[in-house]
């Protein structure tokens, strides 16, 4: 399917910059996380330069070091320049169905011993998030999207979010010790 896209890569980024919007609460979450030394890792089946460009546009600057993007990369096609017509393709991170098995990025942290293991929170919406869904302490699934349907079928606990305000307030409560990720997940599994 991507082979049918002939638009030069830089033009694709410009089109996306004009048409995409950032969740209004993500920016607040981003700065709160920066102020509280909470790392943000974006695991995506998209491409890093596009994600970086979008974040830079919406934040007004390049993302700070507390935000890491792990995703696929663009690559030139047939020796062409990626900014020429038909000149780019996706270089996938691995051979999984979506080109990026996100669980592989989480498993090393999940395997750390108590005392070293961070609290793992994950927010997702689609089928490319399925592999990562079971690897975290607390899963946020976007309301009305495929990840919610999958979790319901599998009986997996998840907390529904409509926008990042839910993620921000819950993460603040966890960091401040008001509630644990396990308690939030337990409430979610009871449908509370």
C-alpha positions as CSV (number, residue, x, y, z in Angstrom):
1,X,0.0,0.0,0.0
2,X,2.8,2.5,0.9
3,X,4.4,1.7,-2.5
4,X,1.5,3.6,-4.1
5,X,2.6,6.9,-2.3
6,X,4.9,8.7,-4.7
7,X,4.8,12.1,-2.9
8,X,8.3,13.2,-1.8
9,X,8.9,12.5,1.9
10,X,9.4,16.2,2.9
11,X,6.1,17.0,1.2
12,X,4.3,14.2,3.1
13,X,5.6,15.7,6.3
14,X,4.2,19.2,5.3
15,X,0.8,17.7,4.4
16,X,0.7,16.0,7.8
17,X,1.8,19.2,9.7
18,X,-1.2,21.0,8.1
19,X,-3.8,18.4,8.8
20,X,-2.9,16.8,12.2
21,X,-3.8,18.1,15.6
22,X,-2.3,17.3,19.0
23,X,-4.4,16.2,21.9
24,X,-4.8,19.5,23.8
25,X,-3.7,17.9,27.1
26,X,-0.6,16.2,25.8
27,X,1.3,19.4,25.9
28,X,0.4,19.9,29.6
29,X,1.4,16.2,30.2
30,X,4.7,16.8,28.4
31,X,5.7,19.8,30.6
32,X,4.5,18.2,33.8
33,X,6.5,15.1,33.0
34,X,9.6,17.2,32.2
35,X,9.2,19.1,35.5
36,X,8.8,15.9,37.5
37,X,11.5,13.8,35.8
38,X,9.0,11.4,34.3
39,X,10.4,9.9,31.0
40,X,8.1,9.7,28.0
41,X,8.8,7.0,25.4
42,X,6.8,7.1,22.2
43,X,6.6,3.7,20.7
44,X,5.2,4.0,17.2
45,X,4.7,2.0,14.0
46,X,5.0,5.3,12.3
47,X,8.2,7.1,11.3
48,X,10.4,9.0,13.7
49,X,11.1,12.1,11.6
50,X,7.3,12.6,11.1
51,X,6.6,12.3,14.8
52,X,9.5,14.6,15.7
53,X,8.3,17.2,13.2
54,X,4.8,17.1,14.6
55,X,6.0,17.4,18.2
56,X,8.3,20.3,17.3
57,X,5.4,22.1,15.6
58,X,2.9,21.5,18.5
59,X,5.4,22.2,21.3
60,X,7.1,25.1,19.5
61,X,10.6,23.5,20.0
62,X,12.4,20.2,19.6
63,X,11.3,17.7,22.3
64,X,13.5,17.7,25.4
65,X,15.6,14.7,26.5
66,X,12.9,13.2,28.7
67,X,11.0,12.3,25.5
68,X,12.3,9.4,23.4
69,X,10.8,8.2,20.1
70,X,11.3,4.6,19.1
71,X,9.7,3.9,15.7
72,X,10.3,3.0,12.1
73,X,12.5,5.1,9.9
74,X,12.3,6.3,6.3
75,X,14.8,4.9,3.8
76,X,15.5,5.7,0.2
77,X,14.0,3.5,-2.4
78,X,16.1,2.2,-5.2
79,X,19.0,4.6,-4.5
80,X,16.8,7.7,-4.9
81,X,16.7,10.7,-2.6
82,X,13.8,10.3,-0.2
83,X,12.6,13.8,-1.1
84,X,12.2,12.8,-4.8
85,X,9.0,11.4,-6.3
86,X,8.7,7.8,-5.3
87,X,12.0,8.0,-3.4
88,X,11.1,6.7,0.0
89,X,9.9,3.6,1.8
90,X,9.6,2.6,5.5
91,X,12.6,0.8,7.1
92,X,10.8,-1.4,9.7
93,X,12.4,-2.1,13.1
94,X,11.6,-5.8,13.0
95,X,9.7,-8.4,11.0
96,X,6.6,-8.3,13.1
97,X,3.2,-7.7,11.5
98,X,3.3,-3.9,12.1
99,X,7.0,-3.6,11.6
100,X,7.5,-2.7,15.2
101,X,6.7,-5.2,18.0
102,X,6.4,-2.6,20.8
103,X,6.5,-5.2,23.5
104,X,10.1,-5.8,22.7
105,X,10.9,-2.3,23.9
106,X,9.0,-2.8,27.2
107,X,10.1,-6.3,28.2
108,X,13.6,-5.4,29.4
109,X,12.1,-2.9,31.8
110,X,9.4,-5.2,32.9
111,X,12.0,-7.9,33.7
112,X,14.0,-5.6,36.1
113,X,14.0,-6.7,39.7
114,X,11.9,-4.8,42.3
115,X,13.5,-1.6,43.3
116,X,15.0,-1.1,39.9
117,X,11.9,-1.6,37.8
118,X,10.0,1.6,36.9
119,X,6.2,1.8,36.9
120,X,5.2,1.1,33.3
121,X,2.2,3.1,32.0
122,X,1.1,2.7,28.4
123,X,-1.4,4.6,26.3
124,X,-2.6,3.3,23.0
125,X,-5.5,3.1,20.6
126,X,-4.9,0.6,17.9
127,X,-4.0,-2.9,16.9
128,X,-0.3,-2.1,16.7
129,X,-0.5,-1.6,20.5
130,X,-1.7,-5.1,21.2
131,X,1.7,-6.6,21.8
132,X,2.6,-4.0,24.4
133,X,-0.8,-4.0,26.2
134,X,0.0,-7.0,28.4
135,X,3.5,-5.8,29.3
136,X,2.6,-2.8,31.4
137,X,1.4,-2.0,34.9
138,X,-1.4,0.2,33.7
139,X,-2.9,0.4,30.2
140,X,-4.7,3.5,29.0
141,X,-6.9,2.6,25.9
142,X,-8.4,5.3,23.8
143,X,-12.2,5.3,24.0
144,X,-14.0,3.9,20.9
145,X,-10.8,2.4,19.3
146,X,-9.6,-1.1,18.5
147,X,-7.5,-1.5,21.6
148,X,-10.6,-1.2,23.8
149,X,-12.3,-3.9,21.8
150,X,-9.3,-6.2,22.0
151,X,-9.0,-5.7,25.8
152,X,-12.6,-6.5,26.3
153,X,-12.4,-9.7,24.3
154,X,-9.3,-10.8,26.2
155,X,-10.5,-9.7,29.6
156,X,-7.5,-7.4,30.0
157,X,-7.8,-4.5,32.4
158,X,-7.6,-1.1,30.9
159,X,-8.5,2.5,31.8
160,X,-10.3,4.3,29.1
161,X,-9.2,7.8,28.1
162,X,-10.8,10.3,25.8
163,X,-7.9,12.7,25.9
164,X,-4.6,13.1,27.8
165,X,-6.3,14.8,30.8
166,X,-7.2,11.4,32.2
167,X,-3.6,10.1,31.7
168,X,-2.2,13.3,33.3
169,X,-4.4,13.2,36.4
170,X,-3.9,9.5,36.9
171,X,-0.1,9.8,36.5
172,X,0.0,12.7,38.9
173,X,-1.9,10.7,41.5
174,X,0.5,7.7,41.0
175,X,3.6,9.9,41.3
176,X,2.2,11.6,44.4
177,X,1.4,8.3,46.1
178,X,-2.4,8.9,46.2
179,X,-2.9,5.6,44.3
180,X,-0.8,2.9,42.8
181,X,-0.8,1.7,39.2
182,X,-2.0,-1.7,40.5
183,X,-5.0,-0.1,42.3
184,X,-6.0,1.9,39.2
185,X,-5.7,-1.3,37.1
186,X,-7.7,-3.3,39.7
187,X,-10.5,-0.7,39.6
188,X,-10.4,-0.9,35.8
189,X,-10.8,-4.6,35.8
190,X,-13.8,-4.3,38.0
191,X,-15.3,-1.7,35.6
192,X,-15.1,1.1,38.1
